[in-house]
Amino acid sequence: MNTTILMDNLTSPALLFFLLGIIAVQVKSDLEIPENSSKFISLYLLFSIGFKGGQELAHSTLNMDIFWSVMFGISIALIVPFYTFFILKKKLGVENAGAIAAAYGSVSAVTFVTAISFLELQKINFNGHMVAIMALMEAPAIIVGVILISFYKKNSDIKISGIIKHSFTNGSVILIVGSLIIGMLASDSQAQGIKPFTTDLFKGFLVIFLLDMGMTSGRKLSDFIKNGWFTFAFAILIPLINGCLVAILSGYITQEIGDRFIFSVLAASASYIAVPAAMKIAVPNANPGLYLPMALAVTFPFNITIGLPLYYAVITMF
């Protein structure tokens, strides 16, 4: 791994603010981001990513390369929850296995945002259609997780149609897809008018949001540790395997380093927003004390510290 890239990542303000959030919780500080402010910032980040992605897509020509990229992304979202479910089922039970599998098959928009920041640091571009692929990867994993739970829990009364609808009408999905479409429709002069908001403020909002994520992770970490080594090892090893494997396989889909990097990060990430919301409705008996801290307190920090430079290093080697 390139040590310069690793050090740049470890000393980036985004990561350091995340660590500051964890430290604030551990020392029992009264530092707090108001809930409404936190929600606004997360909405802003999704809007900004979607709009800029739409602008990039407006200047792209739809072709078979984009089609295969979309198919590759959806395939990842379908395969990851399927195989992880069977790794987890015997140890954690059907409902917990399904919820965790859905989380690791789905994607983390915040990890995606951090990955974009990493690419900007390396001065590497990525194609706008990757934003659409990220949005499309969120729902399939949730659906697979729910179907697996329904199949293996014979007395389950889960209504899959309702979950499918919820997956596609989830607020984060609606906002990023809607922003993507609006970005595509907006002219260059119209986009320029709101550029200070969509671009210049982005990194500042990102570090404040990651500070909040650090505090949230710090609160979940102590509860999670009580669940033992298996879930902790899973929350590191599965993202590591998925990220490195996709970093290699993505080379057969595209030669764009930025796109390959985003594919690997999406494969390695785990959802802690859309999936918990869906599982609360579909599988209330699944333990959020497992799948939420696994995704947020272990996988997310691992990805933004070690994962990002590691996946980038694998891509440059293959």
GUPADO-126026 format. One record per residue: residue in one letter; residue number from 1; x, y, z of N, C-alpha, C, O in turn. Coordinates in steps of 0.02 Angstrom, whole numbers, plus 50000, padded with zeros to 5 digits. Layout:
   code   pos      nu      nv      nw     cau     cav     caw      cu      cv      cw      ou      ov      ow
      a   NUM       X       Y       Z       X       Y       Z       X       Y       Z       X       Y       Z
...
***
This chain:
   code   pos      nu      nv      nw     cau     cav     caw      cu      cv      cw      ou      ov      ow
      m     1   50042   49940   50000   50000   50000   50000   50044   50062   50000   50094   50064   50036
      n     2   50027   50112   49962   50064   50174   49960   50057   50211   50026   50003   50233   50044
      t     3   50114   50217   50064   50111   50246   50131   50092   50320   50130   50062   50345   50177
      t     4   50110   50355   50075   50092   50425   50070   50016   50434   50066   49987   50477   50099
      i     5   49984   50391   50026   49911   50393   50020   49878   50376   50086   49830   50408   50107
      l     6   49906   50325   50121   49879   50306   50186   49884   50363   50236   49837   50377   50272
      m     7   49943   50396   50238   49952   50451   50285   49907   50510   50268   49880   50543   50312
      d     8   49900   50524   50203   49854   50578   50182   49783   50564   50205   49748   50609   50228
      n     9   49763   50501   50200   49696   50482   50221   49688   50487   50297   49638   50511   50322
      l    10   49739   50463   50334   49736   50463   50407   49739   50533   50437   49718   50544   50493
      t    11   49766   50581   50399   49771   50649   50425   49720   50696   50392   49724   50757   50400
      s    12   49673   50668   50354   49623   50711   50322   49574   50738   50375   49557   50703   50422
      p    13   49553   50801   50368   49507   50830   50417   49444   50789   50427   49419   50784   50483
      a    14   49418   50759   50372   49356   50719   50378   49365   50663   50428   49324   50653   50473
      l    15   49420   50624   50422   49432   50568   50467   49447   50593   50538   49422   50564   50586
      l    16   49486   50646   50544   49504   50671   50610   49443   50697   50648   49439   50690   50709
      f    17   49396   50728   50613   49335   50750   50646   49293   50690   50667   49260   50692   50720
      f    18   49293   50636   50627   49258   50575   50647   49288   50548   50713   49252   50530   50759
      l    19   49355   50545   50716   49389   50521   50776   49375   50568   50835   49369   50545   50892
      l    20   49371   50633   50822   49356   50680   50875   49287   50666   50905   49277   50672   50965
      g    21   49239   50647   50862   49173   50629   50887   49175   50570   50934   49141   50569   50985
      i    22   49214   50518   50915   49221   50459   50958   49252   50478   51025   49229   50457   51078
      i    23   49305   50519   51022   49340   50540   51083   49293   50580   51128   49293   50571   51189
      a    24   49253   50624   51098   49206   50665   51137   49158   50622   51178   49142   50637   51235
      v    25   49135   50566   51147   49089   50521   51183   49126   50484   51238   49101   50478   51294
      q    26   49187   50461   51223   49225   50422   51272   49243   50463   51335   49246   50436   51390
      v    27   49255   50528   51325   49271   50571   51383   49209   50602   51414   49213   50645   51459
      k    28   49150   50581   51388   49086   50604   51414   49077   50680   51408   49053   50713   51453
      s    29   49098   50706   51351   49089   50778   51337   49016   50792   51323   48978   50748   51303
      d    30   48996   50855   51332   48927   50874   51316   48921   50900   51244   48871   50930   51225
      l    31   48974   50889   51204   48972   50908   51133   48915   50872   51099   48906   50812   51107
      e    32   48876   50908   51059   48817   50878   51028   48799   50916   50964   48801   50977   50962
      i    33   48781   50878   50913   48754   50908   50852   48678   50901   50856   48653   50845   50860
      p    34   48640   50956   50854   48566   50951   50858   48539   50904   50804   48563   50904   50747
      e    35   48490   50864   50822   48463   50813   50777   48439   50843   50711   48451   50815   50657
      n    36   48404   50899   50715   48379   50931   50654   48436   50954   50608   48432   50950   50547
      s    37   48490   50979   50639   48548   51002   50600   48581   50942   50566   48601   50946   50508
      s    38   48588   50887   50603   48619   50827   50576   48579   50801   50517   48608   50781   50466
      k    39   48513   50801   50523   48470   50777   50468   48477   50823   50408   48480   50799   50351
      f    40   48479   50888   50420   48486   50936   50364   48552   50924   50327   48553   50924   50265
      i    41   48606   50913   50364   48672   50904   50333   48672   50840   50291   48698   50839   50235
      s    42   48642   50786   50317   48640   50723   50279   48599   50732   50215   48617   50705   50162
      l    43   48544   50769   50219   48504   50784   50159   48543   50826   50109   48541   50814   50049
      y    44   48580   50874   50135   48621   50917   50092   48673   50876   50054   48682   50885   49994
      l    45   48707   50830   50090   48760   50790   50058   48731   50747   50002   48760   50741   49949
      l    46   48673   50716   50015   48641   50675   49964   48620   50717   49904   48629   50697   49846
      f    47   48592   50775   49918   48571   50821   49864   48631   50842   49822   48628   50841   49760
      s    48   48685   50861   49855   48745   50885   49820   48775   50830   49775   48793   50843   49718
      i    49   48780   50769   49802   48807   50713   49763   48763   50699   49703   48787   50691   49647
      g    50   48697   50695   49716   48651   50680   49662   48651   50732   49607   48652   50716   49548
      f    51   48651   50796   49627   48649   50850   49577   48712   50851   49535   48709   50857   49473
      k    52   48770   50845   49568   48833   50846   49530   48839   50784   49485   48865   50788   49430
      g    53   48814   50727   49510   48814   50667   49469   48770   50675   49408   48787   50652   49353
      g    54   48712   50708   49416   48667   50721   49360   48698   50766   49308   48690   50755   49248
      q    55   48735   50816   49332   48771   50861   49286   48823   50823   49245   48830   50833   49185
      e    56   48859   50778   49279   48909   50737   49244   48875   50691   49193   48899   50682   49137
      l    57   48818   50662   49214   48782   50616   49171   48754   50652   49110   48750   50623   49056
      a    58   48736   50715   49118   48709   50755   49062   48761   50764   49007   48744   50773   48948
      h    59   48825   50762   49027   48879   50770   48978   48907   50703   48955   48955   50700   48917
      s    60   48876   50648   48978   48898   50580   48958   48852   50553   48904   48794   50573   48898
      t    61   48879   50508   48864   48839   50474   48813   48820   50405   48840   48863   50365   48857
      l    62   48755   50392   48843   48732   50326   48867   48754   50273   48818   48739   50276   48758
      n    63   48790   50223   48843   48816   50171   48799   48818   50105   48837   48794   50100   48893
      m    64   48845   50053   48805   48847   49986   48835   48894   49984   48896   48883   49943   48940
      d    65   48944   50027   48898   48989   50028   48956   48950   50048   49019   48959   50019   49072
      i    66   48906   50097   49011   48864   50118   49068   48815   50062   49086   48804   50049   49145
      f    67   48787   50030   49036   48740   49975   49049   48773   49919   49089   48745   49895   49138
      w    68   48833   49899   49068   48868   49845   49104   48890   49867   49174   48893   49826   49220
      s    69   48906   49930   49181   48923   49956   49248   48862   49951   49295   48869   49932   49353
      v    70   48803   49969   49269   48742   49964   49309   48728   49891   49328   48711   49877   49385
      m    71   48736   49846   49279   48724   49775   49292   48773   49747   49344   48755   49707   49386
      f    72   48835   49771   49340   48887   49749   49387   48869   49772   49458   48875   49733   49505
      g    73   48849   49835   49464   48830   49861   49530   48771   49824   49560   48772   49807   49619
      i    74   48720   49812   49521   48661   49777   49546   48678   49704   49564   48653   49678   49613
      s    75   48722   49673   49525   48745   49604   49540   48779   49601   49608   48767   49554   49646
      i    76   48820   49650   49623   48853   49652   49688   48801   49656   49744   48805   49620   49794
      a    77   48751   49699   49734   48698   49708   49784   48655   49646   49794   48624   49638   49847
      l    78   48653   49602   49744   48614   49540   49749   48655   49483   49778   48629   49442   49816
      i    79   48718   49479   49759   48761   49422   49779   48785   49427   49851   48784   49378   49888
      v    80   48806   49488   49872   48834   49496   49939   48785   49475   49994   48805   49436   50038
      p    81   48722   49498   49994   48677   49477   50048   48662   49402   50046   48649   49372   50098
      f    82   48663   49373   49986   48647   49302   49980   48700   49258   50014   48683   49214   50054
      y    83   48763   49271   49999   48814   49228   50029   48828   49244   50102   48844   49199   50141
      t    84   48821   49308   50122   48833   49325   50192   48778   49297   50237   48790   49282   50296
      f    85   48718   49292   50211   48662   49264   50251   48679   49194   50276   48666   49178   50334
      f    86   48708   49153   50232   48723   49084   50252   48783   49079   50298   48789   49031   50336
      i    87   48828   49128   50296   48883   49130   50344   48856   49146   50414   48881   49119   50464
      l    88   48805   49188   50417   48780   49213   50481   48723   49171   50511   48714   49172   50572
      k    89   48686   49135   50469   48623   49104   50490   48630   49057   50550   48592   49061   50598
      k    90   48679   49014   50548   48686   48964   50601   48706   48996   50667   48684   48974   50721
      k    91   48747   49047   50664   48773   49079   50724   48724   49129   50755   48719   49133   50816
      l    92   48689   49166   50713   48648   49222   50738   48573   49214   50729   48535   49256   50753
      g    93   48552   49162   50694   48480   49152   50682   48458   49185   50616   48493   49228   50589
      v    94   48401   49164   50592   48377   49185   50526   48364   49260   50522   48387   49292   50475
      e    95   48329   49288   50571   48310   49359   50567   48371   49405   50571   48376   49453   50532
      n    96   48416   49392   50619   48476   49433   50624   48521   49425   50563   48550   49473   50538
      a    97   48526   49363   50538   48567   49350   50479   48540   49389   50419   48579   49418   50381
      g    98   48475   49389   50410   48445   49424   50354   48455   49500   50358   48469   49532   50308
      a    99   48447   49527   50418   48455   49600   50428   48528   49621   50416   48541   49671   50383
      i   100   48575   49582   50443   48646   49599   50434   48666   49590   50361   48704   49631   50334
      a   101   48642   49536   50329   48658   49524   50258   48632   49581   50215   48666   49603   50169
      a   102   48572   49606   50230   48544   49662   50193   48587   49725   50202   48599   49762   50154
      a   103   48610   49736   50263   48652   49795   50277   48717   49792   50238   48740   49843   50211
      y   104   48748   49733   50234   48813   49727   50200   48806   49720   50124   48854   49731   50087
      g   105   48747   49703   50101   48735   49702   50029   48716   49770   50003   48729   49787   49945
      s   106   48684   49810   50047   48666   49878   50029   48727   49923   50036   48782   49899   50049
      v   107   48718   49988   50027   48775   50034   50024   48768   50090   50075   48713   50106   50098
      s   108   48825   50120   50091   48826   50177   50136   48839   50241   50096   48893   50249   50067
      a   109   48790   50285   50095   48798   50348   50058   48854   50390   50087   48889   50426   50051
      v   110   48864   50387   50154   48916   50428   50186   48985   50401   50168   49031   50441   50158
      t   111   48993   50335   50163   49056   50307   50141   49070   50327   50069   49127   50341   50051
      f   112   49017   50328   50028   49022   50350   49959   49047   50423   49956   49090   50440   49916
      v   113   49019   50465   49999   49040   50536   50002   49114   50541   50021   49151   50579   49991
      t   114   49134   50501   50070   49204   50502   50092   49250   50477   50037   49306   50502   50029
      a   115   49227   50428   49999   49266   50402   49942   49276   50456   49889   49331   50461   49861
      i   116   49225   50496   49876   49231   50551   49828   49283   50601   49852   49324   50626   49813
      s   117   49283   50615   49918   49331   50660   49947   49402   50633   49938   49449   50671   49923
      f   118   49409   50567   49946   49474   50534   49937   49498   50541   49865   49557   50556   49853
      l   119   49453   50531   49817   49471   50537   49746   49491   50609   49729   49537   50620   49690
      e   120   49456   50657   49759   49474   50728   49747   49544   50743   49772   49581   50781   49742
      l   121   49561   50712   49829   49627   50721   49858   49681   50694   49811   49736   50722   49806
      q   122   49665   50638   49778   49712   50607   49730   49706   50637   49660   49742   50617   49614
      k   123   49659   50686   49652   49647   50717   49587   49628   50666   49533   49652   50668   49477
      i   124   49582   50620   49552   49558   50568   49507   49483   50580   49495   49445   50590   49542
      n   125   49463   50579   49432   49393   50590   49414   49354   50524   49415   49383   50470   49410
      f   126   49288   50530   49420   49244   50472   49412   49184   50494   49371   49169   50554   49366
      n   127   49150   50446   49341   49094   50462   49297   49029   50473   49337   49018   50441   49388
      g   128   48988   50518   49312   48926   50536   49346   48877   50478   49355   48838   50478   49402
      h   129   48880   50429   49310   48832   50373   49316   48845   50331   49379   48803   50291   49398
      m   130   48903   50340   49411   48917   50302   49472   48870   50323   49528   48856   50284   49573
      v   131   48847   50385   49526   48798   50408   49577   48732   50370   49568   48702   50349   49617
      a   132   48711   50362   49505   48649   50324   49492   48657   50251   49513   48610   50222   49541
      i   133   48716   50223   49501   48728   50153   49521   48725   50146   49596   48697   50098   49622
      m   134   48753   50195   49632   48750   50193   49706   48677   50192   49729   48660   50153   49774
      a   135   48636   50234   49700   48565   50237   49719   48529   50171   49702   48487   50148   49741
      l   136   48546   50142   49645   48514   50079   49624   48535   50019   49667   48499   49970   49670
      m   137   48593   50024   49700   48618   49967   49739   48587   49963   49808   48596   49913   49843
      e   138   48550   50014   49829   48524   50015   49897   48467   49965   49907   48466   49928   49956
      a   139   48419   49964   49861   48358   49924   49871   48367   49849   49860   48339   49811   49901
      p   140   48403   49824   49809   48405   49752   49796   48427   49710   49857   48399   49657   49869
      a   141   48476   49734   49894   48501   49696   49951   48447   49690   50006   48441   49638   50038
      i   142   48409   49743   50016   48355   49742   50066   48303   49689   50046   48280   49650   50087
      i   143   48287   49688   49982   48237   49640   49956   48263   49569   49964   48225   49525   49986
      v   144   48326   49556   49947   48355   49489   49954   48354   49467   50027   48336   49410   50043
      g   145   48374   49512   50073   48375   49495   50144   48306   49476   50169   48298   49427   50206
      v   146   48255   49514   50149   48186   49500   50171   48161   49435   50142   48128   49396   50176
      i   147   48176   49422   50078   48154   49360   50046   48185   49299   50080   48152   49248   50091
      l   148   48250   49304   50098   48284   49248   50132   48253   49236   50201   48245   49178   50221
      i   149   48238   49289   50236   48205   49281   50302   48137   49248   50293   48119   49203   50331
      s   150   48099   49271   50244   48032   49243   50232   48036   49169   50214   47995   49129   50237
      f   151   48086   49150   50174   48093   49081   50151   48112   49034   50208   48086   48979   50214
      y   152   48159   49056   50251   48184   49012   50304   48144   49017   50368   48151   48974   50412
      k   153   48102   49068   50375   48059   49072   50433   47988   49059   50409   47953   49104   50387
      k   154   47968   48996   50413   47906   48973   50381   47843   49010   50404   47796   49019   50365
      n   155   47842   49031   50467   47782   49064   50493   47786   49141   50485   47748   49177   50517
      s   156   47831   49164   50442   47840   49236   50433   47779   49266   50397   47754   49237   50349
      d   157   47757   49324   50420   47701   49359   50387   47725   49424   50354   47686   49472   50347
      i   158   47788   49425   50334   47817   49484   50302   47784   49496   50235   47776   49449   50195
      k   159   47764   49557   50222   47736   49575   50157   47791   49605   50113   47810   49663   50120
      i   160   47817   49563   50068   47874   49583   50028   47858   49643   49984   47901   49685   49972
      s   161   47796   49646   49958   47778   49702   49914   47785   49769   49950   47807   49818   49921
      g   162   47766   49770   50014   47772   49832   50053   47844   49851   50064   47862   49911   50062
      i   163   47887   49801   50075   47958   49815   50086   47990   49840   50021   48032   49885   50023
      i   164   47971   49811   49964   47998   49833   49900   47980   49907   49889   48022   49948   49869
      k   165   47917   49924   49904   47895   49993   49896   47935   50039   49942   47957   50093   49922
      h   166   47943   50018   50005   47980   50058   50053   48053   50068   50031   48081   50122   50040
      s   167   48083   50015   50002   48153   50019   49980   48163   50073   49927   48213   50108   49927
      f   168   48114   50078   49881   48120   50125   49826   48094   50195   49844   48109   50243   49809
      t   169   48054   50200   49898   48027   50266   49917   48062   50292   49979   48042   50344   50006
      n   170   48114   50257   50002   48154   50281   50058   48178   50351   50043   48197   50367   49987
      g   171   48178   50394   50094   48195   50465   50084   48263   50476   50050   48268   50518   50006
      s   172   48314   50438   50071   48381   50448   50042   48382   50429   49969   48415   50461   49929
      v   173   48346   50376   49951   48343   50354   49881   48306   50406   49839   48329   50425   49785
      i   174   48248   50429   49864   48209   50479   49828   48250   50542   49815   48250   50570   49760
      l   175   48286   50565   49868   48324   50628   49862   48381   50622   49813   48391   50666   49771
      i   176   48420   50567   49817   48478   50562   49774   48458   50550   49701   48490   50576   49655
      v   177   48407   50508   49690   48383   50496   49622   48351   50560   49594   48363   50578   49536
      g   178   48310   50593   49635   48278   50655   49613   48329   50709   49596   48323   50743   49545
      s   179   48380   50716   49639   48433   50766   49627   48472   50749   49564   48493   50793   49526
      l   180   48482   50684   49553   48518   50661   49493   48480   50682   49430   48509   50708   49383
      i   181   48415   50670   49430   48373   50688   49372   48372   50763   49361   48377   50787   49305
      i   182   48365   50801   49416   48363   50874   49411   48431   50900   49385   48433   50947   49345
      g   183   48485   50869   49409   48552   50888   49385   48560   50875   49311   48594   50913   49276
      m   184   48529   50822   49287   48532   50806   49215   48494   50857   49174   48515   50876   49119
      l   185   48437   50880   49201   48393   50925   49164   48418   50998   49166   48402   51037   49121
      a   186   48455   51015   49218   48478   51085   49226   48531   51102   49174   48575   51060   49160
      s   187   48528   51162   49147   48580   51184   49100   48643   51203   49138   48641   51211   49199
      d   188   48698   51211   49103   48761   51229   49135   48756   51296   49172   48782   51304   49227
      s   189   48721   51344   49141   48715   51410   49172   48671   51407   49235   48685   51441   49285
      q   190   48620   51365   49234   48577   51357   49293   48616   51322   49349   48610   51341   49408
      a   191   48656   51272   49332   48696   51237   49381   48749   51283   49412   48764   51278   49471
      q   192   48776   51326   49371   48827   51373   49394   48800   51420   49448   48835   51441   49493
      g   193   48735   51435   49442   48703   51481   49489   48702   51454   49560   48704   51493   49608
      i   194   48699   51387   49569   48698   51358   49636   48762   51321   49653   48766   51285   49702
      k   195   48814   51331   49611   48877   51296   49622   48908   51310   49691   48934   51264   49722
      p   196   48905   51373   49715   48934   51385   49782   48902   51340   49836   48935   51319   49883
      f   197   48838   51325   49827   48803   51283   49876   48818   51208   49865   48828   51171   49913
      t   198   48818   51186   49802   48827   51115   49788   48900   51092   49791   48913   51033   49802
      t   199   48947   51138   49783   49017   51118   49779   49060   51149   49834   49094   51112   49870
      d   200   49059   51215   49840   49106   51249   49885   49095   51232   49959   49143   51228   49997
      l   201   49033   51222   49978   49017   51208   50049   49023   51134   50067   49019   51115   50125
      f   202   49031   51091   50016   49025   51019   50025   49072   50991   50079   49050   50956   50125
      k   203   49137   51008   50075   49185   50978   50122   49174   51002   50193   49185   50964   50241
      g   204   49152   51064   50201   49138   51089   50268   49080   51053   50300   49084   51034   50359
      f   205   49027   51042   50263   48970   51004   50289   48989   50932   50302   48965   50901   50350
      l   206   49033   50904   50260   49054   50834   50268   49089   50824   50335   49075   50775   50370
      v   207   49135   50869   50353   49172   50858   50416   49126   50864   50477   49135   50828   50525
      i   208   49078   50910   50474   49031   50916   50530   48988   50853   50535   48974   50828   50590
      f   209   48967   50827   50477   48926   50767   50477   48966   50707   50505   48939   50667   50543
      l   210   49030   50702   50486   49072   50647   50511   49087   50655   50586   49096   50605   50621
      l   211   49089   50716   50610   49095   50727   50682   49034   50696   50717   49041   50662   50768
      d   212   48975   50708   50690   48914   50680   50717   48914   50604   50712   48893   50569   50759
      m   213   48938   50577   50655   48942   50505   50646   48991   50474   50697   48980   50419   50722
      g   214   49044   50510   50712   49092   50486   50762   49060   50480   50831   49073   50432   50867
      m   215   49020   50530   50848   48986   50527   50913   48934   50471   50916   48927   50436   50966
      t   216   48899   50461   50860   48850   50407   50857   48886   50339   50862   48862   50295   50898
      s   217   48941   50331   50827   48980   50269   50829   49006   50256   50900   49003   50200   50924
      g   218   49031   50309   50932   49057   50301   51000   49005   50276   51049   49021   50238   51094
      r   219   48943   50299   51040   48889   50276   51085   48870   50204   51073   48850   50169   51119
      k   220   48876   50180   51010   48856   50112   50993   48910   50061   51008   48896   50002   51018
      l   221   48973   50084   51011   49029   50038   51014   49028   49994   51076   49041   49934   51072
      s   222   49014   50024   51135   49016   49985   51197   48964   49929   51198   48978   49874   51222
      d   223   48904   49943   51171   48852   49892   51169   48872   49835   51122   48858   49777   51135
      f   224   48904   49854   51067   48923   49804   51016   48976   49756   51042   48973   49696   51027
      i   225   49025   49781   51080   49081   49740   51103   49056   49681   51144   49087   49628   51146
      k   226   48999   49690   51177   48971   49636   51218   48950   49575   51177   48942   49521   51205
      n   227   48941   49584   51111   48918   49529   51069   48973   49480   51047   48958   49431   51013
      g   228   49035   49494   51066   49089   49446   51053   49127   49457   50989   49115   49504   50951
      w   229   49175   49411   50979   49224   49419   50925   49195   49404   50855   49219   49433   50806
      f   230   49145   49361   50851   49121   49339   50785   49094   49398   50744   49113   49407   50686
      t   231   49050   49438   50774   49020   49494   50737   49072   49547   50722   49070   49579   50669
      f   232   49120   49557   50767   49174   49606   50755   49217   49584   50696   49233   49624   50652
      a   233   49236   49519   50696   49278   49494   50641   49240   49497   50575   49270   49516   50524
      f   234   49176   49481   50576   49135   49484   50515   49133   49556   50488   49140   49566   50428
      a   235   49124   49604   50533   49117   49674   50513   49180   49703   50482   49179   49757   50452
      i   236   49237   49669   50491   49299   49691   50459   49317   49647   50399   49335   49672   50346
      l   237   49312   49581   50408   49335   49535   50356   49291   49536   50293   49317   49535   50237
      i   238   49225   49537   50302   49181   49536   50244   49189   49599   50200   49195   49593   50140
      p   239   49190   49659   50230   49204   49718   50188   49272   49714   50154   49280   49734   50096
      l   240   49321   49689   50191   49389   49683   50163   49390   49637   50102   49419   49653   50051
      i   241   49357   49579   50108   49353   49531   50053   49314   49560   49994   49336   49558   49937
      n   242   49255   49588   50009   49213   49617   49957   49248   49674   49920   49248   49676   49858
      g   243   49278   49719   49958   49311   49777   49929   49370   49757   49884   49377   49783   49829
      c   244   49412   49712   49908   49472   49691   49870   49452   49650   49808   49481   49658   49755
      l   245   49403   49606   49816   49381   49565   49761   49350   49607   49705   49365   49597   49646
      v   246   49307   49654   49724   49275   49697   49674   49327   49745   49643   49321   49763   49584
      a   247   49377   49765   49682   49430   49808   49655   49464   49773   49595   49483   49805   49547
      i   248   49471   49707   49601   49502   49668   49546   49452   49655   49490   49468   49667   49432
      l   249   49392   49630   49507   49343   49611   49457   49318   49671   49416   49301   49664   49358
      s   250   49316   49730   49447   49291   49790   49412   49334   49808   49352   49311   49843   49307
      g   251   49396   49782   49351   49440   49795   49294   49414   49764   49230   49433   49785   49175
      y   252   49370   49713   49236   49340   49682   49177   49280   49722   49151   49255   49711   49096
      i   253   49256   49770   49192   49198   49811   49174   49219   49879   49148   49191   49904   49099
      t   254   49268   49910   49181   49291   49976   49161   49365   49984   49178   49390   49951   49223
      q   255   49398   50026   49141   49469   50041   49155   49477   50107   49192   49534   50127   49207
      e   256   49422   50141   49206   49424   50204   49242   49440   50191   49316   49401   50158   49351
      i   257   49496   50217   49340   49518   50204   49409   49466   50230   49459   49451   50197   49508
      g   258   49440   50290   49446   49391   50320   49492   49328   50277   49498   49302   50268   49553
      d   259   49303   50251   49441   49244   50209   49442   49257   50143   49477   49216   50119   49516
      r   260   49315   50113   49463   49333   50050   49496   49338   50059   49572   49316   50017   49610
      f   261   49367   50115   49592   49374   50130   49663   49306   50136   49696   49295   50109   49751
      i   262   49260   50171   49664   49193   50179   49693   49157   50112   49696   49123   50098   49746
      f   263   49163   50070   49645   49134   50003   49648   49159   49965   49709   49120   49934   49745
      s   264   49224   49967   49720   49253   49929   49776   49229   49956   49843   49216   49918   49889
      v   265   49224   50022   49848   49201   50053   49911   49128   50037   49923   49108   50022   49980
      l   266   49086   50039   49871   49016   50021   49879   49008   49948   49900   48966   49932   49942
      a   267   49048   49904   49871   49045   49833   49888   49066   49821   49961   49041   49776   49994
      a   268   49112   49862   49985   49139   49854   50053   49096   49888   50105   49101   49872   50164
      s   269   49054   49936   50084   49016   49975   50133   48955   49938   50159   48935   49887   50130
      a   270   48927   49963   50212   48866   49934   50241   48818   49989   50260   48838   50041   50286
      s   271   48755   49979   50246   48704   50030   50258   48685   50033   50332   48672   49981   50363
      y   272   48683   50094   50359   48659   50102   50428   48604   50155   50431   48587   50180   50485
      i   273   48576   50171   50372   48520   50218   50370   48458   50184   50339   48407   50175   50373
      a   274   48464   50164   50275   48406   50135   50240   48387   50067   50268   48328   50053   50279
      v   275   48437   50024   50280   48422   49955   50303   48390   49954   50373   48339   49921   50381
      p   276   48418   49989   50423   48384   49989   50488   48312   50013   50484   48268   49986   50518
      a   277   48299   50064   50441   48230   50088   50433   48185   50034   50404   48128   50026   50426
      a   278   48211   49997   50355   48171   49944   50323   48162   49885   50370   48107   49857   50374
      m   279   48214   49866   50406   48210   49808   50450   48166   49820   50510   48135   49774   50537
      k   280   48162   49882   50531   48118   49899   50587   48045   49884   50569   48005   49865   50612
      i   281   48029   49892   50505   47961   49878   50481   47953   49804   50466   47904   49772   50485
      a   282   48003   49775   50431   47996   49707   50405   48011   49654   50457   47975   49604   50462
      v   283   48064   49664   50496   48086   49613   50544   48099   49645   50611   48157   49653   50631
      p   284   48047   49663   50647   48057   49698   50712   48095   49655   50763   48122   49682   50811
      n   285   48095   49588   50753   48130   49545   50800   48205   49542   50789   48243   49518   50832
      a   286   48228   49566   50731   48300   49569   50719   48331   49620   50766   48301   49673   50777
      n   287   48389   49606   50793   48419   49647   50845   48459   49705   50815   48513   49694   50787
      p   288   48435   49768   50821   48472   49824   50795   48538   49836   50832   48582   49872   50808
      g   289   48543   49806   50892   48606   49810   50930   48661   49769   50898   48719   49773   50919
      l   290   48644   49730   50846   48695   49693   50807   48710   49730   50742   48766   49753   50732
      y   291   48659   49735   50697   48674   49758   50630   48691   49833   50626   48729   49853   50582
      l   292   48665   49874   50672   48680   49945   50670   48752   49960   50692   48788   49995   50656
      p   293   48774   49935   50751   48843   49948   50770   48894   49914   50724   48949   49941   50713
      m   294   48877   49855   50697   48923   49822   50650   48938   49868   50591   48996   49877   50572
      a   295   48885   49897   50562   48893   49940   50503   48924   50007   50521   48969   50031   50486
      l   296   48900   50037   50575   48919   50106   50590   48982   50111   50633   49024   50155   50621
      a   297   48989   50068   50683   49044   50075   50731   49106   50035   50713   49159   50047   50741
      v   298   49100   49987   50666   49158   49947   50648   49174   49954   50573   49229   49975   50556
      t   299   49127   49936   50530   49141   49936   50458   49154   50007   50431   49201   50016   50393
      f   300   49114   50055   50451   49123   50123   50427   49192   50152   50446   49228   50176   50402
      p   301   49212   50149   50510   49279   50174   50527   49335   50135   50492   49385   50165   50471
      f   302   49327   50069   50486   49378   50029   50452   49386   50052   50379   49442   50060   50355
      n   303   49330   50063   50346   49333   50083   50275   49366   50150   50266   49407   50159   50221
      i   304   49348   50199   50307   49374   50267   50295   49446   50275   50321   49478   50325   50303
      t   305   49470   50229   50362   49540   50233   50384   49586   50189   50342   49631   50214   50308
      i   306   49574   50124   50343   49617   50076   50309   49590   50057   50240   49628   50049   50192
      g   307   49523   50049   50235   49492   50022   50174   49505   50064   50112   49527   50037   50061
      l   308   49493   50129   50115   49499   50171   50055   49569   50166   50024   49573   50151   49964
      p   309   49622   50179   50061   49688   50172   50029   49705   50101   50008   49742   50091   49959
      l   310   49679   50052   50044   49692   49982   50026   49659   49963   49960   49692   49934   49917
      y   311   49595   49980   49951   49561   49964   49888   49593   50001   49829   49598   49974   49774
      y   312   49614   50062   49842   49648   50101   49790   49714   50066   49770   49731   50062   49711
      a   313   49751   50042   49820   49814   50008   49807   49803   49944   49766   49842   49928   49721
      v   314   49750   49907   49783   49734   49845   49746   49719   49861   49673   49741   49826   49628
      i   315   49680   49915   49662   49663   49935   49593   49725   49952   49553   49731   49933   49495
      t   316   49771   49989   49584   49832   50009   49548   49877   49949   49533   49917   49951   49486
      m   317   49871   49897   49573   49912   49837   49561   49883   49792   49507   49920   49756   49473
      f   318   49816   49795   49498   49783   49752   49449   49753   49794   49393   49722   49767   49347
***
